[in-house]
Amino acid sequence: KVGEGIIRRLGNLERAYLIGDYADGKDSGIIDLLLVGDLDHYQLNDLSGKTERYIKRKIRTLVFSQEKYKKMLPELNRRAKVPIWENKT
């Protein structure tokens, strides 16, 4: 239930992917996330900052609208990406 509250705070998150080094299995200390949806950037920055301090890793986020995600999908499919969350409703 905690995760659901966090997702709600972010806004309308459709899906989330781990990309970059961690998706390739490398611990570079930088966690790259691709988030798809209409998000509250203040909440995202707040949550990212708190999480960075807790896990002692840098978090970088790339936020796409659903339309941009669909447009970029061919390029994204050529890179490693690990789905970590999807809105099932």
N, C-alpha and C positions, 0 to 999 in steps of 0.2 A: 504493500500500500504506500510505502514511502516513495517508491519510484513513480507511482501514478501522480502523487502530489507534485513532484519535481517536474514531470512532463507537463502537467497542467500549467505550472508557473511559466514555462517556456513559451506558451502560446499554442499555436496550431502546428505541432510537429507531426509530420506525416511518416518520416522514416529517418533512421540514423545509421551511418556506416563508420567503421574504423578504416582509415586509409593511411597511406604513407608507410613509414618504416615499421610500425607495429603490425600493420596488415601483412607486411612481408616477413614478420617474425623477428624483427630486429628491435632491440631495446635501445633506442637512441636518446631516450629521455624526453622526447617530444611526441605527444599523442595528437595525431591529426584526426579530426572528426568532420565528416560531411553530414550536414543536417539539412533536411528538406522540409520546407513548410514556411509558414508566416510566423516568425518568432519575435518575441519581446527581447530585443538586444540588450536592454538593461539587465533583465533577469539572467540572460545567457552569460553576460560578462561577470555578474555577481556570482553565479553558480560555478563558472569556470575558475574564477579566482580562488574561491573557497576550496574547490576540489584540488587545484594545483598545490595549495599549501598543505593539504592533507596527504596527498600521494607523492609529493615532492617530484613532480613531473610538470613540464610545460604542456599546456593544452592549446592547440590552435584549432579554430573552427572555420569551416567554409559553409556558408548558408546559401542554399539555392531555393528559389521558388519551385513549385512543381513543374511549371513550364520550362524553366531553365534546366532543371534536372533532366527532363525528357529530351531536351535539345542536346545536352552534354552526355547523354547515356552512351553513345558509341565510343566516345573518348574515355569515359569512366570505366567502361567494360574492358579496356586494354590495360588497366591498372589493377593492382590488388585492392580489393575492398571486402570488408567483412561486415555483413549486416548485424547490427546490434539491437535494433528496435524498429518496429513497424506498427503503425496505427491500423488495427484490424477492424475498425468500425466503418 
